[in-house]
Amino acid sequence: MTELTTDILIIGGGPAGSTTALYLSELGLNIILIEKKIFPREVLCGEFLSKEVTDVLKELNIFNDFLSLNPNKLNSFRAIDESGIELKSDLNFDAYALKRSVFDLFLLNKARSKNVKIIQPAEVISTTRYNREFMSVIEEHNGNKLQIKSRLVIAAYGKQNILDKKLGRDFVNKKSNLNGVKFHLPTNLLEKRFDDEIRIYTDKELYCGMNQVSDTEMTVCFLENRKQSKIPSRERLIDLIKSNNHFKKVFSEDAIDFIKTTNIYGTGNIYFGKKEIVENGIIMVGDATRVISPLAGDGIGMAMESAKLLHSVFSKYNPDNLDELNSDYVTQYEKIFSKRLKTAKIIQSIILNRKTRNIGFSFANKYPALLPYLIKFTRSYKTA
């Protein structure tokens, strides 16, 4: 078995992992990043990039390179319930939409340019802490195994991973019954286009978000509660398009035929509850730490902000002082993110319940200042 030694081992090459690598490379640390998939690849995501994302890109001096990818600029948000009530608000901040396959490859290549060693495709199958160091076993796609000794391990692998079970994380056996699905729809199959707007359509125990990610493609991403329905996700969305007159106006008949056969990217049993921020000395970032409701449109933002936070904590401690570093990271994480996570979870629970959704939409329609106020509480800064 090949043996390697590094300062930091990062598990996961998405926005959380790549951004963590970019930040920590500034401290002169030796970094190895493990990613189990070949890029470019798609994942479940609404593909909304908030001001938090652009702020990090600017701080890392890669924002202009990001703009060269031609992300779609977004200016407003609109939510439409099954009765036809529309809630609309300007975002009041710079936001973009871009396919995750493009964005993730961009960030990973930027990390590679900073001399971060990328091992891909490969998967961490075990990691064990021995006093002041970790020993991790990596399996490459060809079956070869590596053993990596590191001072720290950072988990940035997203919502679910094989390591969660091996670490005995509390949420692993909990059933949320919440399932997420995403696909890309050609814009020429839309009856109605909304190039610079995010839209949310609601009905029953499901909500669907849409935003344009390029000149030719629209992201369609929905979250459903499977507790009361056993209908396959694809069929459930088609039924919604046919039965909800307001949602139906967006899609052509050809769009429905496309949805029947296109590739979809899904994740089942998405857990939005509390997770430990540090497990057995392993530091969690991004969705490995907490998953925010897609309604907030802040998942990628929180992933990149948690990487930024970790960098600020690393700047204060010697990595050998692992317990102090971990404690400070946990404290700061709760301070920065807990209110946003709770607010988004409450809003999601209201939207997924027909009775509370009807009350909420009627109330917000009567008091239009409420929507910008709620948007503010799912952000890390004050909106105008």
MOTA-V703073 format. One record per residue. N is the residue number from 1. RES is the residue in one letter. PHI is phi in radians with two decimals (NA if undefined). PSI is psi as a letter, one per 20 degrees, with the letter a starting at -180 (NA if undefined). Layout:
n=N res=RES phi=PHI psi=PSI
n=N res=RES phi=PHI psi=PSI
This chain:
n=1 res=M phi=NA psi=p
n=2 res=T phi=-1.19 psi=p
n=3 res=E phi=-2.00 psi=p
n=4 res=L phi=-2.22 psi=q
n=5 res=T phi=-2.26 psi=p
n=6 res=T phi=-2.62 psi=r
n=7 res=D phi=-1.31 psi=g
n=8 res=I phi=-2.23 psi=p
n=9 res=L phi=-1.92 psi=p
n=10 res=I phi=-1.92 psi=p
n=11 res=I phi=-1.83 psi=o
n=12 res=G phi=2.03 psi=p
n=13 res=G phi=-1.96 psi=j
n=14 res=G phi=-1.32 psi=a
n=15 res=P phi=-0.97 psi=h
n=16 res=A phi=-1.14 psi=g
n=17 res=G phi=-1.21 psi=g
n=18 res=S phi=-1.16 psi=h
n=19 res=T phi=-1.19 psi=h
n=20 res=T phi=-1.04 psi=g
n=21 res=A phi=-1.07 psi=g
n=22 res=L phi=-1.09 psi=g
n=23 res=Y phi=-1.17 psi=g
n=24 res=L phi=-1.26 psi=h
n=25 res=S phi=-1.13 psi=h
n=26 res=E phi=-1.17 psi=i
n=27 res=L phi=-1.61 psi=j
n=28 res=G phi=1.34 psi=j
n=29 res=L phi=-1.48 psi=q
n=30 res=N phi=-1.41 psi=p
n=31 res=I phi=-2.28 psi=p
n=32 res=I phi=-2.04 psi=p
n=33 res=L phi=-2.05 psi=p
n=34 res=I phi=-1.89 psi=p
n=35 res=E phi=-2.26 psi=p
n=36 res=K phi=-1.44 psi=i
n=37 res=K phi=-1.88 psi=q
n=38 res=I phi=-1.47 psi=p
n=39 res=F phi=-1.63 psi=q
n=40 res=P phi=-1.32 psi=q
n=41 res=R phi=-2.57 psi=q
n=42 res=E phi=-1.76 psi=q
n=43 res=V phi=-2.43 psi=r
n=44 res=L phi=-1.14 psi=p
n=45 res=C phi=-3.06 psi=q
n=46 res=G phi=-1.32 psi=i
n=47 res=E phi=1.12 psi=k
n=48 res=F phi=-1.75 psi=p
n=49 res=L phi=-2.00 psi=o
n=50 res=S phi=-1.52 psi=a
n=51 res=K phi=-1.05 psi=h
n=52 res=E phi=-1.02 psi=h
n=53 res=V phi=-1.17 psi=g
n=54 res=T phi=-1.14 psi=h
n=55 res=D phi=-1.10 psi=g
n=56 res=V phi=-1.15 psi=g
n=57 res=L phi=-1.04 psi=h
n=58 res=K phi=-1.18 psi=g
n=59 res=E phi=-1.12 psi=h
n=60 res=L phi=-1.50 psi=j
n=61 res=N phi=1.07 psi=k
n=62 res=I phi=-2.21 psi=j
n=63 res=F phi=-1.16 psi=g
n=64 res=N phi=-1.12 psi=h
n=65 res=D phi=-1.14 psi=h
n=66 res=F phi=-1.07 psi=g
n=67 res=L phi=-1.09 psi=h
n=68 res=S phi=-1.19 psi=i
n=69 res=L phi=-1.41 psi=i
n=70 res=N phi=1.05 psi=l
n=71 res=P phi=-1.15 psi=q
n=72 res=N phi=-1.47 psi=p
n=73 res=K phi=-1.38 psi=p
n=74 res=L phi=-2.06 psi=p
n=75 res=N phi=-2.12 psi=h
n=76 res=S phi=-2.54 psi=r
n=77 res=F phi=-2.25 psi=p
n=78 res=R phi=-2.41 psi=p
n=79 res=A phi=-2.04 psi=p
n=80 res=I phi=-2.27 psi=p
n=81 res=D phi=-1.60 psi=r
n=82 res=E phi=-1.17 psi=i
n=83 res=S phi=-1.49 psi=i
n=84 res=G phi=1.75 psi=i
n=85 res=I phi=-1.15 psi=p
n=86 res=E phi=-2.00 psi=p
n=87 res=L phi=-1.97 psi=p
n=88 res=K phi=-2.32 psi=q
n=89 res=S phi=-2.64 psi=q
n=90 res=D phi=-1.17 psi=q
n=91 res=L phi=-1.27 psi=h
n=92 res=N phi=1.11 psi=k
n=93 res=F phi=-2.75 psi=r
n=94 res=D phi=-1.30 psi=p
n=95 res=A phi=-2.47 psi=q
n=96 res=Y phi=-2.43 psi=r
n=97 res=A phi=-2.31 psi=p
n=98 res=L phi=-2.74 psi=q
n=99 res=K phi=-1.05 psi=p
n=100 res=R phi=-1.09 psi=h
n=101 res=S phi=-1.03 psi=h
n=102 res=V phi=-1.37 psi=g
n=103 res=F phi=-1.17 psi=g
n=104 res=D phi=-1.16 psi=g
n=105 res=L phi=-1.12 psi=h
n=106 res=F phi=-1.02 psi=g
n=107 res=L phi=-1.18 psi=g
n=108 res=L phi=-1.12 psi=g
n=109 res=N phi=-1.16 psi=h
n=110 res=K phi=-1.14 psi=h
n=111 res=A phi=-1.12 psi=g
n=112 res=R phi=-1.06 psi=h
n=113 res=S phi=-1.20 psi=i
n=114 res=K phi=-1.71 psi=k
n=115 res=N phi=1.20 psi=k
n=116 res=V phi=-1.33 psi=p
n=117 res=K phi=-1.40 psi=o
n=118 res=I phi=-1.80 psi=p
n=119 res=I phi=-1.94 psi=o
n=120 res=Q phi=-2.73 psi=p
n=121 res=P phi=-1.45 psi=p
n=122 res=A phi=-2.81 psi=q
n=123 res=E phi=-2.36 psi=p
n=124 res=V phi=-1.38 psi=o
n=125 res=I phi=-1.75 psi=i
n=126 res=S phi=-2.85 psi=q
n=127 res=T phi=-2.59 psi=p
n=128 res=T phi=-2.30 psi=p
n=129 res=R phi=-1.65 psi=p
n=130 res=Y phi=-2.14 psi=o
n=131 res=N phi=0.94 psi=d
n=132 res=R phi=-1.82 psi=j
n=133 res=E phi=-2.57 psi=r
n=134 res=F phi=-2.06 psi=q
n=135 res=M phi=-2.14 psi=p
n=136 res=S phi=-2.12 psi=q
n=137 res=V phi=-1.86 psi=p
n=138 res=I phi=-2.03 psi=p
n=139 res=E phi=-1.97 psi=p
n=140 res=E phi=-1.42 psi=r
n=141 res=H phi=-1.10 psi=h
n=142 res=N phi=-1.56 psi=j
n=143 res=G phi=1.65 psi=i
n=144 res=N phi=-1.12 psi=q
n=145 res=K phi=-2.03 psi=q
n=146 res=L phi=-2.09 psi=q
n=147 res=Q phi=-2.07 psi=p
n=148 res=I phi=-2.06 psi=p
n=149 res=K phi=-1.66 psi=p
n=150 res=S phi=-2.48 psi=q
n=151 res=R phi=-1.34 psi=h
n=152 res=L phi=-2.47 psi=q
n=153 res=V phi=-2.14 psi=p
n=154 res=I phi=-2.07 psi=p
n=155 res=A phi=-1.67 psi=o
n=156 res=A phi=-2.30 psi=l
n=157 res=Y phi=-1.67 psi=j
n=158 res=G phi=1.69 psi=b
n=159 res=K phi=-1.22 psi=h
n=160 res=Q phi=-2.49 psi=q
n=161 res=N phi=-2.77 psi=q
n=162 res=I phi=-1.02 psi=h
n=163 res=L phi=-1.20 psi=h
n=164 res=D phi=-0.99 psi=g
n=165 res=K phi=-1.22 psi=g
n=166 res=K phi=-1.16 psi=h
n=167 res=L phi=-1.42 psi=i
n=168 res=G phi=1.21 psi=k
n=169 res=R phi=-1.17 psi=p
n=170 res=D phi=-1.04 psi=h
n=171 res=F phi=-1.38 psi=i
n=172 res=V phi=-0.97 psi=g
n=173 res=N phi=-1.67 psi=j
n=174 res=K phi=-1.52 psi=p
n=175 res=K phi=-1.80 psi=o
n=176 res=S phi=-1.62 psi=h
n=177 res=N phi=1.08 psi=j
n=178 res=L phi=-1.79 psi=p
n=179 res=N phi=-2.15 psi=p
n=180 res=G phi=-1.98 psi=q
n=181 res=V phi=-2.42 psi=q
n=182 res=K phi=-2.41 psi=q
n=183 res=F phi=-2.68 psi=r
n=184 res=H phi=-1.90 psi=p
n=185 res=L phi=-1.97 psi=p
n=186 res=P phi=-1.02 psi=p
n=187 res=T phi=-1.14 psi=h
n=188 res=N phi=-1.29 psi=i
n=189 res=L phi=-1.70 psi=j
n=190 res=L phi=-1.63 psi=p
n=191 res=E phi=-1.38 psi=h
n=192 res=K phi=-2.41 psi=p
n=193 res=R phi=-1.82 psi=q
n=194 res=F phi=-2.48 psi=n
n=195 res=D phi=-1.09 psi=h
n=196 res=D phi=-1.95 psi=k
n=197 res=E phi=-2.31 psi=q
n=198 res=I phi=-1.58 psi=p
n=199 res=R phi=-2.19 psi=q
n=200 res=I phi=-2.14 psi=p
n=201 res=Y phi=-1.96 psi=p
n=202 res=T phi=-2.13 psi=q
n=203 res=D phi=-3.03 psi=p
n=204 res=K phi=0.88 psi=c
n=205 res=E phi=-1.80 psi=l
n=206 res=L phi=-2.69 psi=q
n=207 res=Y phi=-2.39 psi=q
n=208 res=C phi=-2.20 psi=p
n=209 res=G phi=-1.86 psi=q
n=210 res=M phi=-2.40 psi=p
n=211 res=N phi=-2.69 psi=q
n=212 res=Q phi=-1.40 psi=p
n=213 res=V phi=-1.89 psi=i
n=214 res=S phi=-2.80 psi=a
n=215 res=D phi=-1.11 psi=h
n=216 res=T phi=-2.11 psi=i
n=217 res=E phi=-2.36 psi=q
n=218 res=M phi=-2.05 psi=p
n=219 res=T phi=-1.42 psi=p
n=220 res=V phi=-2.04 psi=o
n=221 res=C phi=-2.35 psi=p
n=222 res=F phi=-2.32 psi=q
n=223 res=L phi=-2.03 psi=p
n=224 res=E phi=-2.26 psi=q
n=225 res=N phi=-1.61 psi=o
n=226 res=R phi=-1.53 psi=j
n=227 res=K phi=-1.09 psi=h
n=228 res=Q phi=-1.78 psi=i
n=229 res=S phi=-2.36 psi=p
n=230 res=K phi=-1.93 psi=j
n=231 res=I phi=-1.18 psi=p
n=232 res=P phi=-0.93 psi=q
n=233 res=S phi=-0.98 psi=g
n=234 res=R phi=-1.07 psi=g
n=235 res=E phi=-1.18 psi=h
n=236 res=R phi=-1.14 psi=g
n=237 res=L phi=-1.16 psi=g
n=238 res=I phi=-1.10 psi=g
n=239 res=D phi=-1.06 psi=h
n=240 res=L phi=-1.14 psi=g
n=241 res=I phi=-1.06 psi=g
n=242 res=K phi=-1.29 psi=h
n=243 res=S phi=-1.68 psi=h
n=244 res=N phi=-1.72 psi=o
n=245 res=N phi=-1.07 psi=h
n=246 res=H phi=-1.32 psi=h
n=247 res=F phi=-1.26 psi=h
n=248 res=K phi=-1.06 psi=h
n=249 res=K phi=-1.10 psi=h
n=250 res=V phi=-1.40 psi=h
n=251 res=F phi=-1.87 psi=q
n=252 res=S phi=-1.47 psi=r
n=253 res=E phi=-1.08 psi=h
n=254 res=D phi=-1.13 psi=h
n=255 res=A phi=-1.13 psi=g
n=256 res=I phi=-1.12 psi=g
n=257 res=D phi=-1.09 psi=h
n=258 res=F phi=-1.12 psi=g
n=259 res=I phi=-1.09 psi=h
n=260 res=K phi=-1.11 psi=h
n=261 res=T phi=-2.17 psi=i
n=262 res=T phi=-1.26 psi=q
n=263 res=N phi=-1.20 psi=p
n=264 res=I phi=-2.12 psi=q
n=265 res=Y phi=-2.08 psi=o
n=266 res=G phi=-2.32 psi=q
n=267 res=T phi=-2.40 psi=p
n=268 res=G phi=-1.71 psi=r
n=269 res=N phi=0.89 psi=l
n=270 res=I phi=-1.24 psi=p
n=271 res=Y phi=-1.79 psi=p
n=272 res=F phi=-1.83 psi=j
n=273 res=G phi=-1.46 psi=a
n=274 res=K phi=-1.33 psi=p
n=275 res=K phi=-2.22 psi=q
n=276 res=E phi=-1.23 psi=p
n=277 res=I phi=-1.41 psi=h
n=278 res=V phi=-2.28 psi=p
n=279 res=E phi=-2.17 psi=o
n=280 res=N phi=0.92 psi=k
n=281 res=G phi=1.49 psi=i
n=282 res=I phi=-1.47 psi=p
n=283 res=I phi=-1.54 psi=p
n=284 res=M phi=-1.71 psi=q
n=285 res=V phi=-2.33 psi=q
n=286 res=G phi=1.13 psi=b
n=287 res=D phi=-1.15 psi=i
n=288 res=A phi=-1.13 psi=h
n=289 res=T phi=-1.58 psi=g
n=290 res=R phi=-2.64 psi=q
n=291 res=V phi=-1.94 psi=p
n=292 res=I phi=-1.60 psi=q
n=293 res=S phi=-0.94 psi=p
n=294 res=P phi=-1.02 psi=h
n=295 res=L phi=-0.99 psi=h
n=296 res=A phi=-1.34 psi=i
n=297 res=G phi=1.04 psi=k
n=298 res=D phi=-2.25 psi=j
n=299 res=G phi=-1.09 psi=g
n=300 res=I phi=-1.18 psi=h
n=301 res=G phi=-1.04 psi=g
n=302 res=M phi=-1.17 psi=h
n=303 res=A phi=-1.05 psi=g
n=304 res=M phi=-1.32 psi=h
n=305 res=E phi=-1.19 psi=h
n=306 res=S phi=-1.17 psi=h
n=307 res=A phi=-1.15 psi=g
n=308 res=K phi=-1.10 psi=g
n=309 res=L phi=-1.05 psi=g
n=310 res=L phi=-1.07 psi=h
n=311 res=H phi=-1.06 psi=g
n=312 res=S phi=-1.16 psi=h
n=313 res=V phi=-1.24 psi=g
n=314 res=F phi=-1.01 psi=h
n=315 res=S phi=-1.14 psi=i
n=316 res=K phi=-1.69 psi=i
n=317 res=Y phi=-2.22 psi=q
n=318 res=N phi=-1.32 psi=p
n=319 res=P phi=-0.95 psi=i
n=320 res=D phi=-1.22 psi=h
n=321 res=N phi=-1.52 psi=m
n=322 res=L phi=-1.09 psi=g
n=323 res=D phi=-1.14 psi=g
n=324 res=E phi=-1.17 psi=g
n=325 res=L phi=-1.06 psi=g
n=326 res=N phi=-1.08 psi=g
n=327 res=S phi=-1.08 psi=g
n=328 res=D phi=-1.16 psi=g
n=329 res=Y phi=-1.08 psi=g
n=330 res=V phi=-1.06 psi=g
n=331 res=T phi=-1.06 psi=g
n=332 res=Q phi=-1.21 psi=h
n=333 res=Y phi=-1.07 psi=g
n=334 res=E phi=-1.06 psi=h
n=335 res=K phi=-1.13 psi=g
n=336 res=I phi=-1.42 psi=h
n=337 res=F phi=-1.90 psi=i
n=338 res=S phi=-1.06 psi=g
n=339 res=K phi=-1.14 psi=g
n=340 res=R phi=-1.12 psi=g
n=341 res=L phi=-1.11 psi=g
n=342 res=K phi=-1.15 psi=g
n=343 res=T phi=-1.06 psi=g
n=344 res=A phi=-1.11 psi=h
n=345 res=K phi=-1.15 psi=h
n=346 res=I phi=-1.12 psi=g
n=347 res=I phi=-1.06 psi=g
n=348 res=Q phi=-1.10 psi=g
n=349 res=S phi=-1.12 psi=h
n=350 res=I phi=-1.20 psi=g
n=351 res=I phi=-1.16 psi=h
n=352 res=L phi=-1.41 psi=i
n=353 res=N phi=-1.97 psi=p
n=354 res=R phi=-0.99 psi=g
n=355 res=K phi=-1.13 psi=g
n=356 res=T phi=-1.22 psi=h
n=357 res=R phi=-1.12 psi=g
n=358 res=N phi=-1.06 psi=g
n=359 res=I phi=-1.13 psi=g
n=360 res=G phi=-1.10 psi=g
n=361 res=F phi=-1.13 psi=g
n=362 res=S phi=-1.11 psi=g
n=363 res=F phi=-1.17 psi=g
n=364 res=A phi=-1.17 psi=h
n=365 res=N phi=-1.18 psi=h
n=366 res=K phi=-1.30 psi=h
n=367 res=Y phi=-2.13 psi=n
n=368 res=P phi=-1.10 psi=i
n=369 res=A phi=-1.26 psi=i
n=370 res=L phi=-1.19 psi=h
n=371 res=L phi=-1.11 psi=g
n=372 res=P phi=-1.03 psi=h
n=373 res=Y phi=-1.16 psi=g
n=374 res=L phi=-1.19 psi=h
n=375 res=I phi=-1.03 psi=g
n=376 res=K phi=-1.05 psi=h
n=377 res=F phi=-1.36 psi=i
n=378 res=T phi=-1.83 psi=j
n=379 res=R phi=-2.07 psi=r
n=380 res=S phi=-1.66 psi=j
n=381 res=Y phi=-2.61 psi=r
n=382 res=K phi=-1.50 psi=p
n=383 res=T phi=-1.45 psi=r
n=384 res=A phi=-1.18 psi=NA
